[in-house]
Amino acid sequence: MAGSVASRAAGLCLRLFVCGALLTSLASAEPSPALEAADWATRLSSEDLDQRRASIHALSELGGVEAVELLSARLEHEADDAMRRAIHDGLLRVQLDVDQLVTVLTGSEVSAARAFAAHSLGNHRTPGAVANLLACIRDPEPTVRREIYEAMGGSGDRTLIQDLIKAAVRETSPSLREQAELAAQQLAAESGRPREVLVAISMLQGGNVDDQIWAIEVLSDSKDWRALQVLLNTATNAAPEIRREAIKALGILGDHRAVPTLLDMLERSTGRTRHHVIGALALLRDESSIEALGILVSDDDPATRVLAIRALSALDHPRVVSRIIPALTDVEETIRIEAIHALGRNGSDEALSALHTSLTDPSPFLRAEATRLLAMSGSPSAEPALLEALDDGDALVRLTAAEGLARMGSESALPLLLVLAERTRDDDERAAYDKAIERLRGSETSP
């Protein structure tokens, strides 16, 4: 089923060359989905990161088996971590039905595509999906088998226990053997959840308010992708209270195919509903939501700004830093402290550099907090900013900087601390400087 890496690459290159020639000769004709997918696919190898990112989003929206093949093939060869994350999220947003997923699992030559199909089939949990997972349990690629074992373990089908035990015996890899055994144990402990999911779907479509809220909770915890469409329908059409619960459930469910609908709702909604949408996007942590959340950092509503910053921080992606930085100069102190904490958690060089600007914030509390986070980073690039903070007009900032510099073992801080200890008239402040000086002198004499 799976060819060599060289043959797969050659096959994909030949297919892209042929599709490119057809696009040139048929430029005036109406493009077919396949040609459009191939056109975007040529940009996946572009040196321009924006071109690559645009092609990922376009292919995930086009959907279909070919989009999965092309994205997966690129994923196998992508070296940039941020771009791998973008491709991974794009794959999770692709809309494929069970038959299409089976086609990928049983026929694709790209192992990443088969692994994606196995993962997705496990979330569908239909008899047809389970049967095809079992048929592919001997896939030659370890990454695919791992996804198959995990999918079977979550299927709720106890008849698969013996097949998983046999697979564990066959496995030579300890980690894969353990995965198969864990999947068998999970099924052995299964207590009829698939039936509960079907009952919840029925309740949500025809029960009273209490029944509907119970059903939403069951569906959100189920991780069963049969819940997706009914939750999407509820999130867009039900009464406001139920809609908000359904939106929250979409985030907990973890199905990235909900992201396009949530982004559309983000643009159209206001107030509490919008806040719930932001919360759902924060849980899904999909790279495609960065732009929309970044715009909300400048929203008129302070609560929306706070939630947008928290959601961006949860994404833990290099691109979020530039979207959070404008909040460092927000008129609201609560927004600025939220941005400071988000950048501190990010910890990248770009984030720490941005924190330097907060050392001139009007609020001494915020300056002290930025100083503390810079010190906690342990980054050598933070030392100059901490040395500057020793000259701050507020004692809390100076003491925070002194403690951080002592912890870092900064030799440059010693003469400045000696001056501060001699100049201050506050006994407690002097004691803090003396403690930092003692620690630095101890690090000087340590072998």
N, C-alpha and C positions, 0 to 999 in steps of 0.2 A: 504493500500500500504506500509506504513512504520511500521515495527515491533518495538518491544521494543529494547532499547539499548543492553540489555543483550542477547536477542536472536540474534541480528545482530552480536555481538561479538562472540557468540558461533558458529554461522554459519560460520563466516570467519575463526575461529580457526580450525574447523573441516575440512573445505575445504583445508586449508594450510597443515594440518596433512596428509590428503589423498594424496595431490599432492606431499608432501615430500616423502611418502612411494613409490609412483609410480616412482619418480626420482631415488630412491635407487635401485629399482628392474629393472629399464629400463636404467641403466647408459650407456650401450653400444649402445642403440638405438638412432636414430636421434631425438633430443628434439623438441616437438611441441611448438608453440608460447605460448599456455596456460601453459604448464609445465615450460617454461622459465620464464613467468611472475610470477608464483607461487614461483619459486626458488628465484627470486629477492625479492619477497614479504616477505619471511622469514627474509631477511636482513633489512627490514624496522623497525623491532623492536630491532635491534642490539644495544648494548651499545656503539659501535664504531660509532662515527658521520660520519667518512669517508665512512664506509660501508652503512650507511643509505643514505648518499648523492649520492653514486654510484648507489644504487638501485632506487632512485628517477629518476636520469637521464636515467637509463636503461629502466624503465617502461614508461617514457614519449616518448622515442624513439620507443619502441615496439608498443605503441598505442593500440587502441582497447578498447572495453567496459570493459574488466576485468582490464586493467591498471587503468582506471578511478575509478572503484570500489575500488581497492586496495589502491590507493593513497588517495582517499576521506575518506576511513575508517581510514587510518592512521592520516589524517588531523584532524579528530574529536577527537582523543585521544592524539595528540602530544602536549607536554607542552613547548618545547623549541621554543622560538620565531623565531630564525634564521632558524630552521629546518621547522617550519610552513611556513615561507616565501619560502624556497626551494621547499616544496611540492606544494604550491600554484602556483609558477612559472612553476613547472613541469607539473601540470594539464593543464595550459594554453597552453603548447607546444604540448599536445597530439593531434594527428590527428584523428578526428572523422567526418564522414559525417552526414548529417541530419538524415538519418534513424537510425544510431547508437545513436545519441543524443536523439532521440525520445525514443529509447529503454531504455536508462538510465533514462530519465525524467519520463516515465510512469511505469517502472518496478523495479527500484533500491530500495532497502531497506535502503540505506545509504543517509541521507538527504543532506550531503555535495556534493554527486555525483549528486543528482537531482538539487541542486542549481547551480552547474557547468553547467549541461546540459541546464538549463533554460537560463542562461547567454549567453551561446554559441549560442543557437537557436535564441536568440534575435539579435545577430550580423549577422546571416545568412539571415534573413528577407525574406524567401521564403514563399509562401502560406501554404505549408505543415508545416513549422516550426511554423507559427502563429497559425494555427488550433490546433496544439498539445499544445501550450502554453495556449490557451483558454480552452482546455479540462482539463488542470491540475490546473486551477486557484483557486481551493478549496483545494490545497495540505495542509495536516495537519501541516506541519512545517512552522513557520513564515519566516525563512531564505529563504526557497524555494519560498514562495509567494512573498517576496520582490523582488527576482530576476525575477520572472514572470512578476510582474507589471512593473519593469524597462524595461524588454525586450519588452513587449507589447507597452510601451510608445515610444520606439525607432523604432518600426516596420514600421511606416508610414501608417498603415492601420487604417483609420478613422472609420471603422465599429466597432472597438473595444472600442470606447469611452463609449458607454452605459454599456458594460460589466465591464469596470473599475469603472464607477460610482457606479454600483451595488456592486462591490467588496468593495469599500470604505465604503458604508453603512453597509455592513456585518462586517467589521473589528472592533474589540474591542480595538486593539492597536492603540493609536494616531499616532505613527510613521508610521505604515503600512497604516493606513487610509490616511495619508498625501502623502505617496508614490504612492498609487493608484490614488489619486486626481491629483498629479503632472503629472503622466503618461497620464491621460485623457486630461489635459491641453496641454501637449506637442503634442498630436495627433491633438487637435483642432487647434493648430497653424501650423500644418504641411503644407508645400507648395509644395508637389509633388517631394520630394527629391528622392524617389526610382526610379522614371522615369529618373531623372537627372543622377543617378548613372549608369543606363543602357546605356544612351547616352554617358557618359564619357568612359565606357568600350569600346563601339564601336569606339569612336574617337581615343582612345589610340591604338587600333589595326589597324586603317586604315587612320588616319588623318595626316596632315602635322605637322611640328615641333611645331608651335604655338598651334595647336589643342591638340597635345599630352601633352604639358606642362599644358594647361588648364585642361585637363582630369585628369592628375596626381594630381593637386591641389584639384579637386572635390573629387576624390577617397580618398585622404589622410584625408580630413575633414569629410568624410561620416561616418566613423566608421562602415561601412558595410563590412562584411567579404567576400562578393562576390568579393570585390576588391582585395583580397589577391593574388590569383593565377596570375591574369593579371599583378599586380605590380611586383610579383616575376619574371615572364617571362620577363618583361620589364627591370628589374634591372640586369638580367643576359645576355640578348641578344640584347638590343637596342644600338644605337649609344652612345658614352661616355657621352655627355651632358644629354641625356634623361635618361640614366642609373643612373646617379648621382641624378637626380630629383626623380626617382622612389625609390632609396635607402632611400633618405630623407623621402619620403612619407610613406615607410614601418614603420619607427619609429613613425611618427605621427598617422598612422592608429591604432597602439596599439595592433596588433594581434601577440601574442607571438609565434605563429606557424611559424613566419618568422625568428625566432632566429637561428635555425640550418643552414639555407641558408646564413644568414648574417655572421655567424661565419666561414662558409666555404669561403665566399667571403673575409673576413678579412684576412684569411691566404694566399689567392691567389692574392689579389689586392695590389696596391701601390699608392703613391701620393694622389691626391685629391679624388679619388674613395675610397681609404682606409679611408680617413678622414671622408667622408660621412657615411661610414659603422659604424665607431666608434660613430658618432653622432646619428645614428639610434639606436644603442645598448644602448646609454645613455638614450634615450627617453623611450625605452622599459623596462629598469631597471630589466632585467632578471638575476636571480642569477647564471645561467649557463654560463654567459659570463665573470665572474670574472677572471677565469684562463687565458683566451685568452687576456683580457685587461691588466692583470698583467704582462704578457710577454712583451707587447708593452711599458711598463714603461722603459724598457732598450733598446728600438729600436734605431737604428742609426740616425733616423730622429728626430730632436728636436720638430718639430710641432706635430709629431705622439705621442711623449712622453707627451707633454702638453695635447693633446686631450684624451689620455688614462687615465691620472690622473683625468681629469674633469669627464670622463665617470664613473670611479670607484667611485668618490665622489658622483655622482648622484645616484648611486645604494644604498647608505646609508645602507650598510650591514656590520656586524662585521668583515667579512673576508677580506674586502678591505684594512683595515689598514696596514696589513703586506705586501700587494702588493705596497702600496704607499711609505712606509718607505725608500726603497732603493733610491728613488728620492731625499731624503734630502741631499745626498752626490753627486748629479749629478754635472758634470763640468760646466753646464750652470746655471747661476744665475736665469734665467727665469723659469727653471724647478724646482729649489729648492723652489722658492717663491710659485709656483703653488702647490707643495706638502705641504708646510707650511699652506697655506690657506685651502687645502682639509682636512688636519688633524684637523685644528681648527674648521671647520664646522662639522666634525664628532663628536668631543667632548667627545669620550669615554675615559676611563682611559688609554687604550693602546695608543690612539692617543695623549693624553696630555703628556704621558711619552715619546713618541717619539719626541715631540716638544722640550723637554728639551735639546736634542742633538743639536738643531739648535741654542742654545744660545752660541755655540762656532763656528758658521758659520763665514767664512772670511769676509762676508759683514756686516757692522754695520746696514745697513737698514734691512737686513733679520733677524739679531739678535733682533732688535727693534720690528719687526713685530711678531716674535715668542713670545717675551715678552708680547706684547699687547694681543695676542690671549690667552696666558696662563692666563693673568689677567682677561680677559673678561669671561673666563670659570667659574670663581667663585669657582673653585674646591680647597679644602684645600690642595690637593696634589701639587698644583702649587706654594704654598707659598715658599718652600725652593729654588726653581729655581729662583723666583723673587728676593729673598734676595741675591742670588749669583749675579744676574744681576746688583745689585746696585754697584758692584765692577767692572763693565765693563769699558773698556778704552774709550768708546764713550759716549758722553753726552746724545745723543738721547736714547740710551738703558737705561742709568741710570734714566733719567726722566720718561721714559715709565714705568719702574719698580716701581719707587716711586709713580706715580699716581695710578698704579694698586694695590700696597700694601695699600695705603691710602683708596682706595675704598673697599678693603677687610677688613679693620679694623685691620691690622696686628700689634700687640703690639711689636713683635720682630723687626719690621722695625724702630721703633722710635729712638733708640740710634744710629743706622747707619745713619739715615737721619740727625740727629743733627750734626754728624761728617762731613757729606758731605756739609751741609749748611755752616759750619764754614770754611771748607777747600777750597771751590770753590772761584775763583776770578771773575766769571762771574755773573753779577747782575741778569740777567734773570734766570739763572740756580738756583741761591740762592732763588729767589722769588718762583720758582716752588717747591723747597724743603720745604720752609717755609709754603707754602700752604698745602702741604701734611702733615707736622708736625701739623699744626693747625687743620686739619681734624681729625687726629688720636687722638690728645688731646681732641678734642670735643667728640669723640666717647668714650673716657675713662671716661669723666664726665657725659655722658648721662645716665639717669636713666634706 
